[in-house]
Amino acid sequence: MIHPTIRRNRLLGAVLGAIALLASTAFAPATASAADYSLNMGSFGQAGKPWDASTVVLNGEFWRPFERESVKHYLWGKRPDRTTWETSFYSAPKGSGNTAATFSDAYSFSLKTAASMAFSLRLWENSTRDFTDGLLSVKLEGPNGFLRTSDVSTAERFSTLWANLEAGNYVLRISGAYTPEINPERGKFHIGYVSGMTFSEPLGDVPLPGALVLLGTALAGAGITARRTAKAAKAEA
């Protein structure tokens, strides 16, 4: 038989441990696992109105200054109908030894009407060699089991068209891995990608080279703008 005093001490210890766990969870920094990096871009389209082929810019940034243990991970999204950027900031793992840290950036959005979507992705300058295996994975998930996946070489710019997307909720996932070694020339680890979505009228499974060219042109300056915005945000932090 356990003495009543011992039983009370054990119960008290369990309660205090639970309180400590809840407190550490509530006040912990925005540290996330690979599946938790997310940014909600809202809804697009309006019933009865045509799509205007404007580009939604999505930007992922990884930044580890000097010898800090964690990597700062920033998600930026710019809607064409807004002047400010949608943002999410996280503390990400840096991996250990030769083990790379994985990430999966989830950009959620919804379509109010059916559309075709041109998508393009490219890496920042000097970022190609810092993503493990030179590959990123792009996945679009949608209603009624819709799923499209592509493996993207980080050495090339990637463009594709997803035609006849029905109205509903979607998640665009950009995934990969990195080993954040400090670049001795730059004194930091700083890489990223810039991508974009351009919506247009449903066209069926037909190539849309004009939209892809327009999307690539829009992304040419988007990476520079996002990096400038990121630097301003860090300076104010």
Secondary structure, 3 states (H helix, E strand, C coil): CCCHHHHHHHHHHHHHHHHHHHHHHHCCCCECCHHHEEEEEEEECCCCCCCCCCEEEEEEEEEEECCCCCEEEEEEEECCCCCCCEEEEEEECCCECCECEEEEEEEEEEECCCEEEEEEEEECCCCHHHEHHHEEEEEEECHHHCEEEEEEECCCCEEEEEEEECCEEEEEEEEEEECCCCECCCCEEEEEEEEEEEEECCCCCCCCHHHHHHHHHHHHHHHHHHHHHHHHHHHHC
